[in-house]
Amino acid sequence: MSSSKHPSAKLAYSIREACLASSLGRTTIYNHIAAGRLRVTRVGGRTLIPAEALNALIAGEE
């Protein structure tokens, strides 16, 4: 492993982090998930949004 001082890019966001990163509200995020426009994955008990899925939603690539 390298000892780089630069943080690596996020692979996934929690719901809260996705809200902060996208400036979308929690209800809006959940509505996009329910409509199938935002892909999520479950790891243990956590719901995570892959960074590429959030980027695609913001870019309008549904």
Legacy VTK file of the C-alpha trace (Angstrom):
# vtk DataFile Version 3.0
C-alpha trace
ASCII
DATASET POLYDATA
POINTS 62 float
0.000 0.000 0.000
1.177 3.488 -0.728
1.251 6.110 1.991
-0.297 8.857 -0.088
-1.584 11.878 1.798
-4.425 12.308 -0.694
-7.671 10.610 0.261
-8.929 8.136 -2.283
-12.187 8.812 -4.086
-15.299 7.480 -2.383
-16.601 4.196 -3.737
-20.046 4.594 -2.194
-22.137 6.990 -0.140
-24.493 6.465 2.752
-27.924 8.038 2.325
-26.824 10.979 4.479
-23.578 11.438 2.533
-25.460 11.228 -0.782
-27.778 14.008 0.393
-24.839 16.208 1.323
-22.872 15.458 -1.848
-25.798 16.017 -4.213
-27.731 18.745 -2.362
-30.827 16.555 -2.673
-33.122 15.896 0.240
-33.529 12.544 1.939
-37.068 12.085 0.592
-35.897 12.866 -2.947
-33.081 10.307 -2.665
-35.522 7.649 -1.427
-37.990 8.529 -4.216
-35.261 8.018 -6.837
-34.369 4.675 -5.240
-38.020 3.545 -5.197
-38.477 4.581 -8.857
-35.397 2.603 -9.878
-33.464 5.683 -10.985
-30.835 5.323 -8.259
-29.127 1.983 -7.684
-28.266 0.974 -4.134
-26.487 -1.953 -2.562
-26.805 -3.390 0.923
-23.702 -4.256 2.916
-24.571 -5.750 6.248
-27.320 -3.503 7.548
-26.181 -0.438 5.606
-27.674 0.939 2.425
-24.938 2.310 0.185
-25.211 4.240 -3.053
-22.332 3.519 -5.445
-20.578 6.751 -6.439
-21.087 6.031 -10.157
-24.853 5.591 -9.592
-25.115 8.967 -7.834
-22.997 10.635 -10.521
-25.178 9.123 -13.257
-28.355 10.410 -11.568
-26.944 13.915 -11.263
-25.722 13.841 -14.884
-29.180 12.760 -16.050
-27.981 9.383 -17.339
-30.970 7.276 -16.287
LINES 1 63
62 0 1 2 3 4 5 6 7 8 9 10 11 12 13 14 15 16 17 18 19 20 21 22 23 24 25 26 27 28 29 30 31 32 33 34 35 36 37 38 39 40 41 42 43 44 45 46 47 48 49 50 51 52 53 54 55 56 57 58 59 60 61
